[in-house]
Amino acid sequence: MKVTQADLAHVAVKRDQYPNTLLPELALAGRSNVGKSSFINKMLNRKGLARTSGNPGKTQTLNFYEINGRLYFVDVPGYGYAKVSKTERAAWGRMIEAYLAEREPLKAVLQLIDIRHKPSEDDKLMYNWLKHFHIHVILVATKADKIPKGKWQKHLAVIRKELEKNPEDELLLFSSETGQGREEAWRTILHHLKVKD
Protein backbone atom coordinates (compact mmCIF):
# COMPACT_ATOMS: atom_id res chain seq x y z
CA MET A 1 0.00 0.00 0.00
CA LYS A 2 1.26 3.46 -0.85
CA VAL A 3 1.03 5.55 2.30
CA THR A 4 0.43 9.20 1.38
CA GLN A 5 -0.74 10.45 4.77
CA ALA A 6 -0.03 9.20 8.28
CA ASP A 7 -0.48 11.14 11.49
CA LEU A 8 -0.85 10.54 15.20
CA ALA A 9 -4.48 11.66 15.19
CA HIS A 10 -5.75 10.73 18.68
CA VAL A 11 -4.27 9.85 22.05
CA ALA A 12 -6.73 8.17 24.42
CA VAL A 13 -6.97 6.64 27.86
CA LYS A 14 -10.78 6.36 27.98
CA ARG A 15 -13.68 5.72 25.61
CA ASP A 16 -14.76 9.32 25.10
CA GLN A 17 -11.30 10.11 23.69
CA TYR A 18 -11.51 7.48 20.92
CA PRO A 19 -12.01 8.78 17.38
CA ASN A 20 -15.64 8.83 16.26
CA THR A 21 -14.96 8.34 12.54
CA LEU A 22 -15.63 4.55 12.65
CA LEU A 23 -12.74 3.89 10.25
CA PRO A 24 -11.47 0.30 10.62
CA GLU A 25 -8.82 -0.11 13.32
CA LEU A 26 -5.94 -2.55 13.77
CA ALA A 27 -4.40 -2.69 17.23
CA LEU A 28 -0.71 -3.46 17.78
CA ALA A 29 0.08 -5.56 20.83
CA GLY A 30 3.36 -6.96 22.06
CA ARG A 31 6.01 -6.95 24.73
CA SER A 32 7.48 -3.57 25.54
CA ASN A 33 10.72 -4.17 23.62
CA VAL A 34 9.34 -6.10 20.63
CA GLY A 35 9.62 -3.20 18.18
CA LYS A 36 6.07 -1.88 17.80
CA SER A 37 7.18 1.71 17.15
CA SER A 38 9.76 0.56 14.59
CA PHE A 39 7.07 -1.60 12.92
CA ILE A 40 4.71 1.40 12.67
CA ASN A 41 7.42 3.68 11.28
CA LYS A 42 8.51 1.12 8.65
CA MET A 43 4.93 0.28 7.61
CA LEU A 44 4.07 3.97 7.25
CA ASN A 45 7.44 4.99 5.75
CA ARG A 46 7.74 7.69 8.39
CA LYS A 47 10.90 7.77 10.48
CA GLY A 48 10.17 8.93 13.98
CA LEU A 49 6.36 9.15 13.69
CA ALA A 50 6.03 6.56 16.45
CA ARG A 51 8.73 7.33 18.97
CA THR A 52 11.13 4.50 19.63
CA SER A 53 12.72 4.49 23.03
CA GLY A 54 15.54 2.79 24.85
CA ASN A 55 13.19 2.74 27.83
CA PRO A 56 10.60 -0.03 27.41
CA GLY A 57 7.17 0.77 28.74
CA LYS A 58 7.13 4.33 27.40
CA THR A 59 3.74 4.06 25.65
CA GLN A 60 1.10 4.56 28.35
CA THR A 61 -1.83 5.57 26.15
CA LEU A 62 -3.78 4.26 23.16
CA ASN A 63 -2.17 6.03 20.20
CA PHE A 64 -4.34 6.20 17.04
CA TYR A 65 -2.37 6.66 13.80
CA GLU A 66 -4.63 7.64 10.91
CA ILE A 67 -3.47 6.30 7.54
CA ASN A 68 -4.61 7.77 4.20
CA GLY A 69 -7.90 8.73 5.86
CA ARG A 70 -8.92 5.06 5.55
CA LEU A 71 -7.82 3.18 8.65
CA TYR A 72 -6.06 3.44 12.00
CA PHE A 73 -3.15 1.62 13.56
CA VAL A 74 -3.72 1.70 17.33
CA ASP A 75 -0.58 1.28 19.42
CA VAL A 76 -1.45 -0.06 22.86
CA PRO A 77 0.94 -0.10 25.87
CA GLY A 78 3.43 -2.94 25.78
CA TYR A 79 2.94 -5.81 28.19
CA GLY A 80 5.39 -7.74 30.33
CA TYR A 81 7.36 -4.73 31.51
CA ALA A 82 8.14 -4.89 35.21
CA LYS A 83 9.48 -1.41 35.99
CA VAL A 84 6.11 0.21 36.53
CA SER A 85 4.00 -0.03 39.66
CA LYS A 86 1.32 -2.68 40.05
CA THR A 87 -1.24 0.12 40.19
CA GLU A 88 -0.06 1.49 36.82
CA ARG A 89 -0.02 -1.98 35.29
CA ALA A 90 -3.57 -2.62 36.53
CA ALA A 91 -4.74 0.71 35.06
CA TRP A 92 -3.11 -0.08 31.70
CA GLY A 93 -4.68 -3.54 31.80
CA ARG A 94 -8.19 -2.13 32.31
CA MET A 95 -7.69 0.45 29.56
CA ILE A 96 -6.38 -2.13 27.06
CA GLU A 97 -9.03 -4.71 27.95
CA ALA A 98 -11.87 -2.20 27.58
CA TYR A 99 -10.57 -1.16 24.17
CA LEU A 100 -9.87 -4.64 22.78
CA ALA A 101 -13.04 -6.28 24.11
CA GLU A 102 -15.54 -3.53 23.30
CA ARG A 103 -14.28 -1.41 20.40
CA GLU A 104 -16.55 -1.99 17.39
CA PRO A 105 -14.27 -0.64 14.61
CA LEU A 106 -11.45 -2.95 15.78
CA LYS A 107 -11.00 -5.50 12.99
CA ALA A 108 -7.89 -7.40 14.10
CA VAL A 109 -4.90 -7.32 16.41
CA LEU A 110 -1.36 -7.40 15.09
CA GLN A 111 0.47 -9.28 17.84
CA LEU A 112 4.21 -8.80 17.55
CA ILE A 113 6.55 -11.55 18.75
CA ASP A 114 10.37 -11.35 18.76
CA ILE A 115 11.42 -14.15 16.41
CA ARG A 116 14.66 -14.73 18.35
CA HIS A 117 12.90 -15.98 21.47
CA LYS A 118 10.21 -18.46 22.41
CA PRO A 119 6.90 -16.67 23.04
CA SER A 120 6.78 -15.57 26.67
CA GLU A 121 4.02 -16.40 29.14
CA ASP A 122 2.70 -12.87 28.55
CA ASP A 123 2.65 -13.51 24.78
CA LYS A 124 0.66 -16.70 25.36
CA LEU A 125 -1.75 -15.01 27.76
CA MET A 126 -2.41 -12.18 25.29
CA TYR A 127 -2.95 -14.57 22.38
CA ASN A 128 -5.31 -16.79 24.38
CA TRP A 129 -7.21 -13.76 25.69
CA LEU A 130 -7.72 -12.45 22.13
CA LYS A 131 -8.90 -15.87 20.97
CA HIS A 132 -11.31 -16.07 23.92
CA PHE A 133 -12.93 -12.85 22.70
CA HIS A 134 -12.96 -14.14 19.07
CA ILE A 135 -10.63 -11.37 17.90
CA HIS A 136 -8.73 -12.11 14.68
CA VAL A 137 -4.96 -12.08 15.24
CA ILE A 138 -2.25 -11.42 12.68
CA LEU A 139 1.01 -12.63 14.23
CA VAL A 140 4.13 -10.71 13.23
CA ALA A 141 7.55 -12.22 13.97
CA THR A 142 9.77 -9.15 14.32
CA LYS A 143 13.56 -8.70 14.13
CA ALA A 144 13.94 -11.27 11.32
CA ASP A 145 17.24 -9.60 10.33
CA LYS A 146 18.74 -10.68 13.68
CA ILE A 147 18.83 -14.39 12.78
CA PRO A 148 20.12 -16.16 9.63
CA LYS A 149 17.56 -16.67 6.87
CA GLY A 150 18.12 -20.44 7.02
CA LYS A 151 16.75 -20.50 10.60
CA TRP A 152 13.58 -18.50 9.96
CA GLN A 153 11.29 -21.51 9.49
CA LYS A 154 12.63 -23.23 12.61
CA HIS A 155 11.89 -20.12 14.71
CA LEU A 156 8.44 -19.67 13.15
CA ALA A 157 7.66 -23.31 13.97
CA VAL A 158 8.50 -22.62 17.64
CA ILE A 159 6.10 -19.65 17.68
CA ARG A 160 3.30 -21.76 16.12
CA LYS A 161 3.82 -24.58 18.62
CA GLU A 162 4.21 -22.44 21.76
CA LEU A 163 1.12 -20.33 21.01
CA GLU A 164 -0.88 -23.33 19.75
CA LYS A 165 -1.65 -21.05 16.82
CA ASN A 166 -5.12 -21.11 15.33
CA PRO A 167 -4.81 -22.14 11.64
CA GLU A 168 -6.83 -19.11 10.51
CA ASP A 169 -4.36 -16.63 12.05
CA GLU A 170 -1.57 -15.49 9.74
CA LEU A 171 2.08 -15.56 10.85
CA LEU A 172 4.31 -13.06 9.05
CA LEU A 173 8.05 -12.44 9.10
CA PHE A 174 9.12 -8.83 9.54
CA SER A 175 12.22 -6.69 9.84
CA SER A 176 12.01 -2.96 10.43
CA GLU A 177 15.70 -2.74 9.50
CA THR A 178 15.47 -4.27 6.01
CA GLY A 179 11.76 -3.87 5.24
CA GLN A 180 11.41 -7.66 4.97
CA GLY A 181 7.71 -8.54 5.12
CA ARG A 182 6.36 -4.99 4.73
CA GLU A 183 4.47 -5.65 1.48
CA GLU A 184 3.13 -8.98 2.71
CA ALA A 185 1.94 -7.33 5.93
CA TRP A 186 0.06 -4.66 3.94
CA ARG A 187 -1.47 -7.31 1.65
CA THR A 188 -2.66 -9.30 4.66
CA ILE A 189 -4.07 -6.22 6.40
CA LEU A 190 -5.92 -4.93 3.33
CA HIS A 191 -7.27 -8.39 2.50
CA HIS A 192 -8.56 -8.76 6.05
CA LEU A 193 -10.15 -5.31 6.00
CA LYS A 194 -11.54 -6.00 2.51
CA VAL A 195 -10.02 -2.69 1.43
CA LYS A 196 -8.50 -2.24 -2.02
CA ASP A 197 -4.94 -0.93 -2.27
ROZA-828169 format. One record per residue (C-alpha): x, y, z; residue in three letters; residue number from 1; chain. Coordinates in nm, 3 decimals. Example, Ala and Ser with C-alpha at 12.3 -4.5 7.8 and 13.67 -1.06 7.14 Angstrom:
! residues 2
PT     east    north       up   aa    i  ch
PT    1.230   -0.450    0.780  ALA    1   A
PT    1.367   -0.106    0.714  SER    2   A
! end
This chain:
! residues 197
PT     east    north       up   aa    i  ch
PT    0.000    0.000    0.000  MET    1   A
PT    0.126    0.346   -0.085  LYS    2   A
PT    0.103    0.555    0.230  VAL    3   A
PT    0.043    0.920    0.138  THR    4   A
PT   -0.074    1.045    0.477  GLN    5   A
PT   -0.003    0.920    0.828  ALA    6   A
PT   -0.048    1.114    1.149  ASP    7   A
PT   -0.085    1.054    1.520  LEU    8   A
PT   -0.448    1.166    1.519  ALA    9   A
PT   -0.575    1.073    1.868  HIS   10   A
PT   -0.427    0.985    2.205  VAL   11   A
PT   -0.673    0.817    2.442  ALA   12   A
PT   -0.697    0.664    2.786  VAL   13   A
PT   -1.078    0.636    2.798  LYS   14   A
PT   -1.368    0.572    2.561  ARG   15   A
PT   -1.476    0.932    2.510  ASP   16   A
PT   -1.130    1.011    2.369  GLN   17   A
PT   -1.151    0.748    2.092  TYR   18   A
PT   -1.201    0.878    1.738  PRO   19   A
PT   -1.564    0.883    1.626  ASN   20   A
PT   -1.496    0.834    1.254  THR   21   A
PT   -1.563    0.455    1.265  LEU   22   A
PT   -1.274    0.389    1.025  LEU   23   A
PT   -1.147    0.030    1.062  PRO   24   A
PT   -0.882   -0.011    1.332  GLU   25   A
PT   -0.594   -0.255    1.377  LEU   26   A
PT   -0.440   -0.269    1.723  ALA   27   A
PT   -0.071   -0.346    1.778  LEU   28   A
PT    0.008   -0.556    2.083  ALA   29   A
PT    0.336   -0.696    2.206  GLY   30   A
PT    0.601   -0.695    2.473  ARG   31   A
PT    0.748   -0.357    2.554  SER   32   A
PT    1.072   -0.417    2.362  ASN   33   A
PT    0.934   -0.610    2.063  VAL   34   A
PT    0.962   -0.320    1.818  GLY   35   A
PT    0.607   -0.188    1.780  LYS   36   A
PT    0.718    0.171    1.715  SER   37   A
PT    0.976    0.056    1.459  SER   38   A
PT    0.707   -0.160    1.292  PHE   39   A
PT    0.471    0.140    1.267  ILE   40   A
PT    0.742    0.368    1.128  ASN   41   A
PT    0.851    0.112    0.865  LYS   42   A
PT    0.493    0.028    0.761  MET   43   A
PT    0.407    0.397    0.725  LEU   44   A
PT    0.744    0.499    0.575  ASN   45   A
PT    0.774    0.769    0.839  ARG   46   A
PT    1.090    0.777    1.048  LYS   47   A
PT    1.017    0.893    1.398  GLY   48   A
PT    0.636    0.915    1.369  LEU   49   A
PT    0.603    0.656    1.645  ALA   50   A
PT    0.873    0.733    1.897  ARG   51   A
PT    1.113    0.450    1.963  THR   52   A
PT    1.272    0.449    2.303  SER   53   A
PT    1.554    0.279    2.485  GLY   54   A
PT    1.319    0.274    2.783  ASN   55   A
PT    1.060   -0.003    2.741  PRO   56   A
PT    0.717    0.077    2.874  GLY   57   A
PT    0.713    0.433    2.740  LYS   58   A
PT    0.374    0.406    2.565  THR   59   A
PT    0.110    0.456    2.835  GLN   60   A
PT   -0.183    0.557    2.615  THR   61   A
PT   -0.378    0.426    2.316  LEU   62   A
PT   -0.217    0.603    2.020  ASN   63   A
PT   -0.434    0.620    1.704  PHE   64   A
PT   -0.237    0.666    1.380  TYR   65   A
PT   -0.463    0.764    1.091  GLU   66   A
PT   -0.347    0.630    0.754  ILE   67   A
PT   -0.461    0.777    0.420  ASN   68   A
PT   -0.790    0.873    0.586  GLY   69   A
PT   -0.892    0.506    0.555  ARG   70   A
PT   -0.782    0.318    0.865  LEU   71   A
PT   -0.606    0.344    1.200  TYR   72   A
PT   -0.315    0.162    1.356  PHE   73   A
PT   -0.372    0.170    1.733  VAL   74   A
PT   -0.058    0.128    1.942  ASP   75   A
PT   -0.145   -0.006    2.286  VAL   76   A
PT    0.094   -0.010    2.587  PRO   77   A
PT    0.343   -0.294    2.578  GLY   78   A
PT    0.294   -0.581    2.819  TYR   79   A
PT    0.539   -0.774    3.033  GLY   80   A
PT    0.736   -0.473    3.151  TYR   81   A
PT    0.814   -0.489    3.521  ALA   82   A
PT    0.948   -0.141    3.599  LYS   83   A
PT    0.611    0.021    3.653  VAL   84   A
PT    0.400   -0.003    3.966  SER   85   A
PT    0.132   -0.268    4.005  LYS   86   A
PT   -0.124    0.012    4.019  THR   87   A
PT   -0.006    0.149    3.682  GLU   88   A
PT   -0.002   -0.198    3.529  ARG   89   A
PT   -0.357   -0.262    3.653  ALA   90   A
PT   -0.474    0.071    3.506  ALA   91   A
PT   -0.311   -0.008    3.170  TRP   92   A
PT   -0.468   -0.354    3.180  GLY   93   A
PT   -0.819   -0.213    3.231  ARG   94   A
PT   -0.769    0.045    2.956  MET   95   A
PT   -0.638   -0.213    2.706  ILE   96   A
PT   -0.903   -0.471    2.795  GLU   97   A
PT   -1.187   -0.220    2.758  ALA   98   A
PT   -1.057   -0.116    2.417  TYR   99   A
PT   -0.987   -0.464    2.278  LEU  100   A
PT   -1.304   -0.628    2.411  ALA  101   A
PT   -1.554   -0.353    2.330  GLU  102   A
PT   -1.428   -0.141    2.040  ARG  103   A
PT   -1.655   -0.199    1.739  GLU  104   A
PT   -1.427   -0.064    1.461  PRO  105   A
PT   -1.145   -0.295    1.578  LEU  106   A
PT   -1.100   -0.550    1.299  LYS  107   A
PT   -0.789   -0.740    1.410  ALA  108   A
PT   -0.490   -0.732    1.641  VAL  109   A
PT   -0.136   -0.740    1.509  LEU  110   A
PT    0.047   -0.928    1.784  GLN  111   A
PT    0.421   -0.880    1.755  LEU  112   A
PT    0.655   -1.155    1.875  ILE  113   A
PT    1.037   -1.135    1.876  ASP  114   A
PT    1.142   -1.415    1.641  ILE  115   A
PT    1.466   -1.473    1.835  ARG  116   A
PT    1.290   -1.598    2.147  HIS  117   A
PT    1.021   -1.846    2.241  LYS  118   A
PT    0.690   -1.667    2.304  PRO  119   A
PT    0.678   -1.557    2.667  SER  120   A
PT    0.402   -1.640    2.914  GLU  121   A
PT    0.270   -1.287    2.855  ASP  122   A
PT    0.265   -1.351    2.478  ASP  123   A
PT    0.066   -1.670    2.536  LYS  124   A
PT   -0.175   -1.501    2.776  LEU  125   A
PT   -0.241   -1.218    2.529  MET  126   A
PT   -0.295   -1.457    2.238  TYR  127   A
PT   -0.531   -1.679    2.438  ASN  128   A
PT   -0.721   -1.376    2.569  TRP  129   A
PT   -0.772   -1.245    2.213  LEU  130   A
PT   -0.890   -1.587    2.097  LYS  131   A
PT   -1.131   -1.607    2.392  HIS  132   A
PT   -1.293   -1.285    2.270  PHE  133   A
PT   -1.296   -1.414    1.907  HIS  134   A
PT   -1.063   -1.137    1.790  ILE  135   A
PT   -0.873   -1.211    1.468  HIS  136   A
PT   -0.496   -1.208    1.524  VAL  137   A
PT   -0.225   -1.142    1.268  ILE  138   A
PT    0.101   -1.263    1.423  LEU  139   A
PT    0.413   -1.071    1.323  VAL  140   A
PT    0.755   -1.222    1.397  ALA  141   A
PT    0.977   -0.915    1.432  THR  142   A
PT    1.356   -0.870    1.413  LYS  143   A
PT    1.394   -1.127    1.132  ALA  144   A
PT    1.724   -0.960    1.033  ASP  145   A
PT    1.874   -1.068    1.368  LYS  146   A
PT    1.883   -1.439    1.278  ILE  147   A
PT    2.012   -1.616    0.963  PRO  148   A
PT    1.756   -1.667    0.687  LYS  149   A
PT    1.812   -2.044    0.702  GLY  150   A
PT    1.675   -2.050    1.060  LYS  151   A
PT    1.358   -1.850    0.996  TRP  152   A
PT    1.129   -2.151    0.949  GLN  153   A
PT    1.263   -2.323    1.261  LYS  154   A
PT    1.189   -2.012    1.471  HIS  155   A
PT    0.844   -1.967    1.315  LEU  156   A
PT    0.766   -2.331    1.397  ALA  157   A
PT    0.850   -2.262    1.764  VAL  158   A
PT    0.610   -1.965    1.768  ILE  159   A
PT    0.330   -2.176    1.612  ARG  160   A
PT    0.382   -2.458    1.862  LYS  161   A
PT    0.421   -2.244    2.176  GLU  162   A
PT    0.112   -2.033    2.101  LEU  163   A
PT   -0.088   -2.333    1.975  GLU  164   A
PT   -0.165   -2.105    1.682  LYS  165   A
PT   -0.512   -2.111    1.533  ASN  166   A
PT   -0.481   -2.214    1.164  PRO  167   A
PT   -0.683   -1.911    1.051  GLU  168   A
PT   -0.436   -1.663    1.205  ASP  169   A
PT   -0.157   -1.549    0.974  GLU  170   A
PT    0.208   -1.556    1.085  LEU  171   A
PT    0.431   -1.306    0.905  LEU  172   A
PT    0.805   -1.244    0.910  LEU  173   A
PT    0.912   -0.883    0.954  PHE  174   A
PT    1.222   -0.669    0.984  SER  175   A
PT    1.201   -0.296    1.043  SER  176   A
PT    1.570   -0.274    0.950  GLU  177   A
PT    1.547   -0.427    0.601  THR  178   A
PT    1.176   -0.387    0.524  GLY  179   A
PT    1.141   -0.766    0.497  GLN  180   A
PT    0.771   -0.854    0.512  GLY  181   A
PT    0.636   -0.499    0.473  ARG  182   A
PT    0.447   -0.565    0.148  GLU  183   A
PT    0.313   -0.898    0.271  GLU  184   A
PT    0.194   -0.733    0.593  ALA  185   A
PT    0.006   -0.466    0.394  TRP  186   A
PT   -0.147   -0.731    0.165  ARG  187   A
PT   -0.266   -0.930    0.466  THR  188   A
PT   -0.407   -0.622    0.640  ILE  189   A
PT   -0.592   -0.493    0.333  LEU  190   A
PT   -0.727   -0.839    0.250  HIS  191   A
PT   -0.856   -0.876    0.605  HIS  192   A
PT   -1.015   -0.531    0.600  LEU  193   A
PT   -1.154   -0.600    0.251  LYS  194   A
PT   -1.002   -0.269    0.143  VAL  195   A
PT   -0.850   -0.224   -0.202  LYS  196   A
PT   -0.494   -0.093   -0.227  ASP  197   A
! end
